[in-house]
Amino acid sequence: MNLRDAVTDESHALKCEMAAEVLRSSGTLRLRVTGWSMLPAVWPGDVLIVERVEPAGVAEGDIVLFVRHRRLIAHRVVKNHSSTMLTRGDSMQATDSPVSDNEFLGRVTSIVRNDRNIEPSKALGSGQRAIAALVRRSDVAAGVVVRVRGLLQTSSQTV
């Protein structure tokens, strides 16, 4: 890792720590998504509205925010039982290691996309499951899906 990458990683980690502290202290956080792990429910560029809740108040199917290795992660809860919360990105093959109470930050209550508030669904529809399966199998496919969606959005905005 070169010096520039190290500075960028440290800067990102500090931003994540600040965001986590804002959520812990104020109870609400707006966070712009940069990753692809939740495709197609959450897209890069979407803004997540996260509310502070207790882990016991989270249900299977909720999208939650947690911090791990100085990074913020928003994934769907696949199991929340007996103090064990397991999560997985919709387009990821494996579940994450259990989320501890110290890592857990809150639940996504809204997704802002194209100036519209969208309530997160508890499960993917059949078309979304097909996209998730495609993206899960190939990083190239994920890139194509994101670029095609971007092109479609750009063309619909110019009409």
C-alpha positions as CSV (number, residue, x, y, z in Angstrom):
1,M,0.0,0.0,0.0
2,N,1.4,3.4,-1.0
3,L,1.2,6.5,1.1
4,R,-1.8,7.9,-0.9
5,D,-3.8,4.8,-0.3
6,A,-3.0,4.8,3.4
7,V,-4.1,8.4,3.7
8,T,-7.3,7.7,1.8
9,D,-8.0,4.6,3.9
10,E,-7.4,6.6,7.1
11,S,-9.6,9.4,5.9
12,H,-12.4,7.0,5.0
13,A,-12.1,5.3,8.5
14,L,-12.3,8.7,10.2
15,K,-15.5,9.6,8.2
16,C,-17.0,6.3,9.2
17,E,-16.2,6.9,12.9
18,M,-17.7,10.3,12.7
19,A,-20.9,9.0,11.0
20,A,-21.2,6.3,13.7
21,E,-20.8,8.9,16.4
22,V,-23.5,11.2,14.8
23,L,-25.9,8.3,14.8
24,R,-25.2,7.3,18.4
25,S,-25.6,10.9,19.6
26,S,-28.4,12.2,17.5
27,G,-30.3,9.0,16.7
28,T,-30.5,9.7,12.9
29,L,-28.0,9.5,10.1
30,R,-28.2,10.1,6.3
31,L,-25.6,8.1,4.5
32,R,-24.8,7.9,0.7
33,V,-24.1,4.4,-0.5
34,T,-21.0,3.6,-2.4
35,G,-20.9,-0.2,-2.6
36,W,-22.7,-2.9,-4.5
37,S,-23.3,-5.5,-1.8
38,M,-27.0,-4.7,-1.5
39,L,-27.9,-4.6,-5.2
40,P,-30.7,-4.4,-6.3
41,A,-32.5,-3.2,-3.2
42,V,-29.9,-0.5,-2.6
43,W,-27.9,1.1,-5.4
44,P,-24.7,3.1,-5.3
45,G,-25.7,6.8,-4.9
46,D,-28.8,6.0,-2.9
47,V,-29.0,7.8,0.5
48,L,-30.0,5.7,3.5
49,I,-31.9,7.2,6.4
50,V,-30.7,5.2,9.5
51,E,-32.4,5.4,12.9
52,R,-30.8,4.3,16.1
53,V,-32.7,1.3,17.5
54,E,-31.8,-1.5,19.9
55,P,-30.7,-4.7,18.3
56,A,-33.8,-6.5,19.9
57,G,-36.0,-4.1,17.9
58,V,-34.7,-5.4,14.5
59,A,-36.6,-8.1,12.6
60,E,-35.4,-10.5,9.9
61,G,-35.5,-8.8,6.6
62,D,-34.6,-5.3,8.0
63,I,-31.6,-3.6,6.5
64,V,-29.2,-2.5,9.3
65,L,-26.1,-0.5,9.6
66,F,-23.1,-1.7,11.5
67,V,-19.4,-0.8,11.8
68,R,-16.7,-3.4,11.2
69,H,-13.0,-2.9,10.6
70,R,-13.5,0.9,10.6
71,R,-16.0,0.6,7.7
72,L,-19.8,1.1,7.7
73,I,-21.8,-1.8,6.3
74,A,-25.5,-1.8,5.5
75,H,-26.8,-5.4,5.0
76,R,-30.1,-7.3,5.4
77,V,-30.8,-9.3,8.6
78,V,-31.2,-13.0,7.9
79,K,-31.3,-14.0,11.5
80,N,-31.9,-12.2,14.8
81,H,-32.5,-14.6,17.6
82,S,-31.0,-15.1,21.0
83,S,-28.5,-12.3,20.8
84,T,-27.2,-13.5,17.5
85,M,-27.7,-11.2,14.5
86,L,-26.6,-12.5,11.1
87,T,-26.6,-10.3,8.1
88,R,-25.8,-10.6,4.4
89,G,-25.7,-8.3,1.5
90,D,-28.5,-9.1,-1.0
91,S,-25.9,-9.7,-3.8
92,M,-23.4,-11.5,-1.5
93,Q,-23.0,-15.3,-1.4
94,A,-22.2,-15.8,2.3
95,T,-23.5,-14.3,5.5
96,D,-21.4,-12.0,7.5
97,S,-19.9,-13.1,10.8
98,P,-22.4,-12.3,13.6
99,V,-22.9,-8.6,14.4
100,S,-22.1,-7.8,18.0
101,D,-24.0,-5.2,20.0
102,N,-20.9,-3.0,19.9
103,E,-20.8,-3.0,16.1
104,F,-24.6,-2.5,15.6
105,L,-25.6,1.1,14.8
106,G,-29.2,1.1,13.6
107,R,-31.9,0.2,11.1
108,V,-32.5,1.7,7.7
109,T,-35.9,3.3,7.7
110,S,-35.9,4.9,4.3
111,I,-34.0,4.9,1.0
112,V,-33.8,8.2,-0.9
113,R,-33.5,7.6,-4.7
114,N,-34.1,10.2,-7.3
115,D,-35.6,12.6,-4.7
116,R,-38.1,9.9,-3.7
117,N,-38.3,8.2,-0.3
118,I,-38.6,4.5,-0.6
119,E,-39.5,2.3,2.4
120,P,-37.1,-0.7,2.4
121,S,-38.9,-4.0,1.7
122,K,-38.3,-7.0,4.0
123,A,-37.6,-9.3,1.0
124,L,-36.7,-9.0,-2.7
125,G,-39.2,-9.6,-5.4
126,S,-38.6,-12.2,-8.1
127,G,-37.0,-9.8,-10.5
128,Q,-34.8,-8.4,-7.8
129,R,-33.8,-11.9,-6.7
130,A,-32.7,-12.7,-10.3
131,I,-30.6,-9.6,-10.5
132,A,-29.1,-10.3,-7.1
133,A,-28.2,-13.9,-8.2
134,L,-26.5,-12.5,-11.3
135,V,-24.6,-9.9,-9.4
136,R,-23.7,-12.5,-6.7
137,R,-21.9,-14.7,-9.3
138,S,-19.9,-12.0,-11.1
139,D,-18.2,-8.7,-10.4
140,V,-18.3,-8.0,-14.1
141,A,-22.1,-8.6,-14.1
142,A,-22.4,-6.2,-11.2
143,G,-20.5,-3.5,-13.1
144,V,-22.7,-4.0,-16.2
145,V,-25.9,-3.8,-14.2
146,V,-24.8,-0.6,-12.5
147,R,-23.7,1.0,-15.8
148,V,-26.9,0.0,-17.6
149,R,-29.0,1.4,-14.8
150,G,-27.0,4.6,-14.9
151,L,-27.5,4.9,-18.7
152,L,-31.3,4.2,-18.3
153,Q,-31.6,6.9,-15.7
154,T,-29.6,9.4,-17.7
155,S,-31.7,8.8,-20.8
156,S,-35.0,9.1,-18.9
157,Q,-33.8,12.4,-17.3
158,T,-33.1,13.9,-20.8
159,V,-36.5,13.1,-22.3
